Amino acid sequence: EKYPLVVKLGTITEDIDTADCFSYAKDEDGPVKIPKLAELLQKRGINVAGMQKTVKSTAELEVELNATYAFDAITESGSKLVPV
């Protein structure tokens, strides 16, 4: 079976290892490093030379969410709990 690979275009830079890539294959289903990514993108008309990052990677978004998440909202911090 064939499964798609996804590259978040806004994360592509000349340092191709920083590109956010994801595989939907059953045995991977997560972030992956794609060998020869620059060559594959070039075949599709995307030249990585001179490209600049324009969006946050998935990992950066997760870190930001964890840093700003309101855990008090789910832990009922400061509330008097009633025994059931």
TARANOR-V116969 format. One record per helix or strand of 3 or more residues. SS is the DSSP state (H for helix, E for strand). FROM is the first residue (numbers start at 1). LEN is the number of residues. If there is no record, write none. Layout:
ss: <SS/SS>
from: <FROM/FROM>
len: <LEN/LEN>
This chain:
ss: <E/H/H/E/H/H/H>
from: <5/9/16/21/37/58/72>
len: <3/3/3/3/7/11/4>
